[in-house]
Amino acid sequence: MNNYELMVIFTPVLSEEDYKAAQKKYIAFVKDNGGTVTHDKPWGLKSLAYPIQKKTTGLYWVLEYSAPTDFNEKLNIQILRDENILRFMPTKLDKYAVEYNNRKRSGVPTGTEKLEA
């Protein structure tokens, strides 16, 4: 089992219910294929750096999960079939990234915080 982080940008025309349903769909997909979800965080509506499909905003969502190596191919196929997704980026996390994410979520100082003047 490897650790991964998936960043997804959904189309901004989704309703709040559709946005949550899409998140639940992919969480269930990870679990149904032998993976475990570590953490998921919806970032909400953000501006895009450049227009994608004539849209200047998108609904961001980050999913952290553990899964077998062959799972990402299935996930890529599933995401490419979904018309509500503008962009996605799966990233394999090493042990340091997993530790950093856990520390950041628990509130422990990571050493990358901004100093207050």
N, CA, C and O of each residue as an XYZ file, in Angstrom:
468
protein
N       0.837     -1.177      0.000
C       0.000      0.000      0.000
C       0.886      1.247      0.000
O       1.793      1.388      0.820
N       0.602      2.127     -0.926
C       1.313      3.396     -1.011
C       0.382      4.535     -0.603
O      -0.841      4.409     -0.672
N       0.968      5.626     -0.186
C       0.201      6.807      0.205
C       0.151      7.778     -0.969
O       1.150      8.001     -1.653
N      -1.035      8.352     -1.189
C      -1.240      9.265     -2.306
C      -2.047     10.477     -1.846
O      -2.753     10.440     -0.839
N      -1.917     11.542     -2.615
C      -2.741     12.726     -2.427
C      -3.327     13.067     -3.790
O      -2.612     13.122     -4.790
N      -4.626     13.293     -3.819
C      -5.318     13.608     -5.060
C      -5.925     14.993     -4.944
O      -6.742     15.244     -4.058
N      -5.533     15.888     -5.830
C      -6.136     17.221     -5.903
C      -7.046     17.229     -7.116
O      -6.635     16.871     -8.220
N      -8.298     17.644     -6.895
C      -9.295     17.659     -7.962
C      -9.889     19.053     -8.053
O     -10.160     19.689     -7.035
N     -10.091     19.529     -9.288
C     -10.803     20.780     -9.519
C     -12.098     20.432    -10.245
O     -12.091     20.015    -11.404
N     -13.205     20.614     -9.537
C     -14.520     20.375    -10.126
C     -15.010     21.640    -10.810
O     -14.567     22.743    -10.489
N     -15.921     21.475    -11.747
C     -16.509     22.615    -12.428
C     -17.294     23.476    -11.431
O     -17.938     22.930    -10.535
N     -17.256     24.793    -11.563
C     -17.907     25.654    -10.576
C     -19.427     25.694    -10.678
O     -20.075     26.285     -9.814
N     -20.014     25.090    -11.696
C     -21.463     25.118    -11.857
C     -22.170     24.049    -11.027
O     -23.398     23.972    -11.045
N     -21.419     23.227    -10.305
C     -22.022     22.201     -9.454
C     -22.724     22.844     -8.263
O     -22.247     23.830     -7.701
N     -23.852     22.275     -7.893
C     -24.517     22.720     -6.668
C     -23.758     22.135     -5.479
O     -22.920     21.249     -5.646
N     -24.051     22.629     -4.292
C     -23.386     22.140     -3.080
C     -23.639     20.641     -2.883
O     -22.741     19.908     -2.469
N     -24.866     20.186     -3.180
C     -25.202     18.762     -3.036
C     -24.423     17.903     -4.029
O     -23.927     16.833     -3.676
N     -24.317     18.377     -5.274
C     -23.573     17.625     -6.288
C     -22.086     17.572     -5.955
O     -21.427     16.558     -6.182
N     -21.565     18.668     -5.417
C     -20.158     18.733     -5.013
C     -19.873     17.714     -3.909
O     -18.875     16.996     -3.967
N     -20.740     17.653     -2.915
C     -20.569     16.689     -1.819
C     -20.788     15.263     -2.303
O     -20.100     14.345     -1.856
N     -21.745     15.066     -3.215
C     -22.002     13.729     -3.757
C     -20.798     13.219     -4.551
O     -20.462     12.037     -4.486
N     -20.155     14.108     -5.296
C     -18.969     13.712     -6.065
C     -17.826     13.328     -5.126
O     -17.093     12.379     -5.401
N     -17.670     14.059     -4.020
C     -16.638     13.717     -3.042
C     -16.915     12.338     -2.449
O     -16.008     11.511     -2.348
N     -18.161     12.090     -2.057
C     -18.527     10.793     -1.474
C     -18.334      9.666     -2.473
O     -17.964      8.554     -2.098
N     -18.586      9.953     -3.752
C     -18.430      8.949     -4.799
C     -16.969      8.476     -4.885
O     -16.704      7.278     -4.978
N     -16.035      9.419     -4.854
C     -14.622      9.043     -4.976
C     -14.076      8.440     -3.683
O     -13.187      7.590     -3.727
N     -14.590      8.865     -2.549
C     -14.195      8.229     -1.282
C     -14.656      6.782     -1.274
O     -13.904      5.892     -0.879
N     -15.888      6.542     -1.708
C     -16.411      5.180     -1.795
C     -15.626      4.358     -2.807
O     -15.392      3.169     -2.594
N     -15.218      4.986     -3.910
C     -14.443      4.279     -4.938
C     -13.102      3.805     -4.381
O     -12.662      2.693     -4.672
N     -12.457      4.651     -3.581
C     -11.185      4.262     -2.963
C     -11.408      3.085     -2.022
O     -10.655      2.111     -2.056
N     -12.429      3.166     -1.189
C     -12.700      2.105     -0.212
C     -13.113      0.808     -0.877
O     -12.725     -0.268     -0.423
N     -13.899      0.888     -1.953
C     -14.361     -0.316     -2.652
C     -13.230     -1.061     -3.346
O     -13.343     -2.261     -3.600
N     -12.150     -0.371     -3.652
C     -11.024     -0.993     -4.350
C      -9.859     -1.310     -3.414
O      -8.719     -1.421     -3.865
N     -10.128     -1.455     -2.138
C      -9.101     -1.902     -1.200
C      -8.242     -0.812     -0.606
O      -7.221     -1.110      0.013
N      -8.619      0.439     -0.774
C      -7.848      1.540     -0.217
C      -8.472      2.062      1.062
O      -9.586      1.687      1.428
N      -7.739      2.927      1.730
C      -8.258      3.582      2.924
C      -8.061      5.091      2.774
O      -7.019      5.551      2.307
N      -9.070      5.841      3.173
C      -9.006      7.295      3.097
C      -8.417      7.816      4.398
O      -8.947      7.550      5.477
N      -7.323      8.556      4.296
C      -6.667      9.143      5.462
C      -7.312     10.469      5.830
O      -7.587     10.730      7.002
N      -7.551     11.302      4.832
C      -8.078     12.641      5.089
C      -8.642     13.206      3.798
O      -8.106     12.958      2.718
N      -9.724     13.964      3.910
C     -10.194     14.712      2.747
C     -10.580     16.104      3.196
O     -11.098     16.300      4.295
N     -10.317     17.072      2.325
C     -10.591     18.462      2.679
C     -11.101     19.211      1.461
O     -10.368     19.382      0.487
N     -12.352     19.660      1.506
C     -12.838     20.521      0.428
C     -12.347     21.945      0.636
O     -12.531     22.521      1.708
N     -11.726     22.509     -0.387
C     -11.218     23.871     -0.298
C     -12.261     24.877     -0.737
O     -12.174     26.054     -0.390
N     -13.248     24.427     -1.498
C     -14.295     25.332     -1.950
C     -13.940     26.024     -3.252
O     -13.058     25.587     -3.991
N     -14.639     27.105     -3.513
C     -14.492     27.839     -4.769
C     -13.249     28.723     -4.734
O     -13.096     29.561     -3.845
N     -12.370     28.527     -5.706
C     -11.138     29.313     -5.823
C     -10.980     29.784     -7.267
O     -11.513     29.175     -8.195
N     -10.251     30.863     -7.438
C      -9.939     31.354     -8.784
C      -8.857     30.490     -9.407
O      -7.946     30.027     -8.720
N      -8.960     30.276    -10.705
C      -7.954     29.509    -11.438
C      -6.880     30.455    -11.956
O      -7.151     31.631    -12.198
N      -5.685     29.958    -12.123
C      -4.583     30.773    -12.633
C      -4.802     31.128    -14.102
O      -4.361     32.179    -14.568
N      -5.482     30.248    -14.820
C      -5.809     30.491    -16.222
C      -7.135     29.792    -16.507
O      -7.469     28.816    -15.836
N      -7.895     30.272    -17.486
C      -9.198     29.663    -17.762
C      -9.073     28.223    -18.251
O      -8.195     27.892    -19.047
N      -9.963     27.385    -17.760
C     -10.060     25.996    -18.207
C     -11.487     25.800    -18.695
O     -12.434     26.003    -17.935
N     -11.653     25.411    -19.946
C     -12.969     25.247    -20.555
C     -13.818     26.506    -20.370
O     -15.010     26.415    -20.075
N     -13.211     27.668    -20.541
C     -13.840     28.979    -20.428
C     -14.373     29.273    -19.020
O     -15.278     30.093    -18.858
N     -13.826     28.619    -18.025
C     -14.202     28.864    -16.635
C     -13.008     29.451    -15.897
O     -11.879     28.996    -16.081
N     -13.249     30.458    -15.064
C     -12.165     31.130    -14.355
C     -12.113     30.744    -12.878
O     -11.197     31.161    -12.169
N     -13.089     29.948    -12.398
C     -13.091     29.473    -11.020
C     -13.327     27.970    -11.025
O     -13.761     27.399    -12.026
N     -13.036     27.343     -9.902
C     -13.249     25.911     -9.762
C     -13.420     25.529     -8.303
O     -12.967     26.238     -7.404
N     -14.075     24.407     -8.079
C     -14.264     23.879     -6.729
C     -13.134     22.888     -6.445
O     -13.069     21.819     -7.052
N     -12.260     23.245     -5.533
C     -11.091     22.431     -5.213
C     -11.420     21.415     -4.123
O     -12.245     21.667     -3.245
N     -10.751     20.257     -4.201
C     -10.913     19.212     -3.198
C      -9.617     18.406     -3.134
O      -9.048     18.056     -4.168
N      -9.155     18.115     -1.924
C      -7.934     17.331     -1.724
C      -8.292     16.062     -0.969
O      -8.977     16.114      0.052
N      -7.830     14.923     -1.470
C      -8.079     13.625     -0.853
C      -6.745     12.946     -0.595
O      -5.922     12.820     -1.502
N      -6.529     12.512      0.635
C      -5.323     11.775      0.995
C      -5.741     10.339      1.275
O      -6.645     10.098      2.074
N      -5.080      9.374      0.615
C      -5.501      7.982      0.754
C      -4.316      7.029      0.596
O      -3.256      7.401      0.093
N      -4.530      5.788      1.044
C      -3.572      4.705      0.843
C      -4.255      3.672     -0.035
O      -5.422      3.341      0.177
N      -3.528      3.161     -1.022
C      -4.119      2.199     -1.947
C      -3.019      1.374     -2.613
O      -1.855      1.772     -2.611
N      -3.389      0.221     -3.183
C      -2.418     -0.563     -3.950
C      -1.964      0.212     -5.188
O      -2.648      1.133     -5.635
N      -0.825     -0.159     -5.730
C      -0.256      0.588     -6.851
C      -1.115      0.521     -8.107
O      -1.139      1.487     -8.870
N      -1.814     -0.569     -8.351
C      -2.619     -0.678     -9.568
C      -3.933      0.102     -9.483
O      -4.637      0.231    -10.485
N      -4.265      0.613     -8.320
C      -5.518      1.346     -8.137
C      -5.542      2.657     -8.904
O      -6.601      3.063     -9.381
N      -4.410      3.326     -9.036
C      -4.388      4.646     -9.682
C      -4.829      4.591    -11.141
O      -5.401      5.557    -11.646
N      -4.573      3.481    -11.825
C      -5.046      3.354    -13.200
C      -6.564      3.349    -13.245
O      -7.167      4.002    -14.097
N      -7.181      2.614    -12.329
C      -8.646      2.571    -12.256
C      -9.203      3.945    -11.908
O     -10.212      4.372    -12.468
N      -8.546      4.631    -10.987
C      -8.997      5.957    -10.579
C      -8.887      6.951    -11.732
O      -9.796      7.754    -11.941
N      -7.790      6.908    -12.478
C      -7.616      7.806    -13.619
C      -8.719      7.605    -14.655
O      -9.255      8.575    -15.192
N      -9.057      6.346    -14.934
C     -10.118      6.058    -15.896
C     -11.444      6.610    -15.396
O     -12.197      7.218    -16.157
N     -11.728      6.397    -14.119
C     -12.975      6.881    -13.528
C     -13.058      8.413    -13.587
O     -14.108      8.967    -13.911
N     -11.958      9.085    -13.276
C     -11.950     10.551    -13.278
C     -12.069     11.096    -14.701
O     -12.775     12.079    -14.924
N     -11.397     10.482    -15.655
C     -11.465     10.960    -17.035
C     -12.878     10.823    -17.615
O     -13.243     11.565    -18.526
N     -13.663      9.895    -17.103
C     -15.047      9.731    -17.553
C     -15.982     10.764    -16.941
O     -17.084     10.974    -17.448
N     -15.568     11.401    -15.879
C     -16.413     12.344    -15.153
C     -16.338     13.723    -15.811
O     -15.267     14.328    -15.864
N     -17.454     14.212    -16.305
C     -17.486     15.507    -16.992
C     -17.436     16.682    -16.034
O     -17.216     17.813    -16.467
N     -17.636     16.446    -14.736
C     -17.638     17.528    -13.755
C     -16.239     17.908    -13.292
O     -16.081     18.885    -12.560
N     -15.221     17.159    -13.702
C     -13.856     17.420    -13.265
C     -13.096     18.159    -14.364
O     -12.987     17.686    -15.496
N     -12.572     19.337    -14.000
C     -11.784     20.123    -14.948
C     -10.343     19.631    -14.999
O      -9.791     19.433    -16.082
N      -9.734     19.433    -13.837
C      -8.349     18.963    -13.727
C      -8.202     18.102    -12.480
O      -8.972     18.220    -11.527
N      -7.194     17.230    -12.508
C      -6.870     16.436    -11.330
C      -5.385     16.114    -11.347
O      -4.748     16.088    -12.400
N      -4.849     15.869    -10.157
C      -3.434     15.544    -10.060
C      -3.191     14.598     -8.887
O      -3.214     15.029     -7.734
N      -2.959     13.312     -9.168
C      -2.577     12.397     -8.093
C      -1.075     12.498     -7.840
O      -0.287     12.605     -8.779
N      -0.688     12.463     -6.582
C       0.712     12.566     -6.204
C       1.031     11.474     -5.199
O       0.299     11.285     -4.228
N       2.117     10.757     -5.427
C       2.555      9.747     -4.470
C       3.319     10.451     -3.350
O       4.219     11.252     -3.604
N       2.950     10.144     -2.119
C       3.583     10.769     -0.960
C       4.626      9.831     -0.353
O       4.383      8.635     -0.195
N       5.789     10.388     -0.016
C       6.782      9.595      0.702
C       6.502      9.700      2.200
O       5.578     10.399      2.616
N       7.296      9.010      3.000
C       7.019      8.970      4.443
C       7.156     10.353      5.087
O       6.490     10.637      6.083
N       8.006     11.207      4.532
C       8.179     12.543      5.090
C       6.959     13.425      4.818
O       6.552     14.211      5.673
N       6.387     13.292      3.637
C       5.189     14.061      3.304
C       4.004     13.617      4.150
O       3.206     14.449      4.583
N       3.880     12.321      4.389
C       2.801     11.805      5.230
C       2.958     12.322      6.651
O       1.986     12.749      7.273
N       4.181     12.285      7.163
C       4.442     12.787      8.512
C       4.163     14.287      8.599
O       3.579     14.754      9.577
N       4.575     15.037      7.591
C       4.335     16.482      7.558
C       2.839     16.777      7.569
O       2.380     17.631      8.328
N       2.071     16.072      6.725
C       0.629     16.296      6.672
C      -0.040     15.970      7.999
O      -0.936     16.692      8.436
N       0.389     14.887      8.643
C      -0.180     14.518      9.945
C       0.125     15.579     10.994
O      -0.748     15.942     11.782
N       1.355     16.075     11.008
C       1.738     17.104     11.976
C       0.964     18.394     11.732
O       0.518     19.041     12.679
N       0.805     18.764     10.479
C       0.101     19.996     10.149
C      -1.372     19.916     10.559
O      -1.928     20.883     11.079
N      -2.000     18.763     10.325
C      -3.403     18.591     10.703
C      -3.603     18.602     12.208
O      -4.627     19.086     12.691
N      -2.635     18.074     12.961
C      -2.778     17.990     14.414
C      -2.385     19.292     15.111
O      -2.570     19.412     16.322
N      -1.854     20.262     14.383
C      -1.515     21.548     14.966
C      -0.101     21.653     15.498
O       0.264     22.677     16.075
N       0.701     20.622     15.319
C       2.096     20.647     15.762
C       2.880     21.543     14.805
O       2.699     21.435     13.592
N       3.743     22.421     15.310
C       4.542     23.280     14.419
C       5.385     22.451     13.454
O       6.052     21.498     13.858
N       5.347     22.822     12.180
C       6.085     22.083     11.158
C       7.373     22.779     10.754
O       8.194     22.195     10.047
N       7.562     24.015     11.189
C       8.763     24.751     10.822
C       8.598     25.572      9.565
O       9.520     26.286      9.171
N       7.428     25.490      8.916
C       7.206     26.258      7.696
C       6.212     27.400      7.903
O       5.820     28.059      6.940
N       5.807     27.636      9.139
C       4.858     28.706      9.419
C       5.541     30.064      9.251
O       6.756     30.191      9.401
N       4.735     31.062      8.938
C       5.265     32.415      8.792
C       5.523     33.011     10.164
O       4.738     32.814     11.092
N       6.612     33.731     10.288
C       6.926     34.408     11.537
C       6.118     35.688     11.614
O       5.972     36.403     10.623
N       5.594     35.973     12.799
C       4.829     37.194     12.973
C       5.774     38.338     13.361
O       6.623     38.191     14.241
N       5.609     39.456     12.696
C       6.486     40.597     12.930
C       5.982     41.475     14.045
O       6.609     42.484     14.368
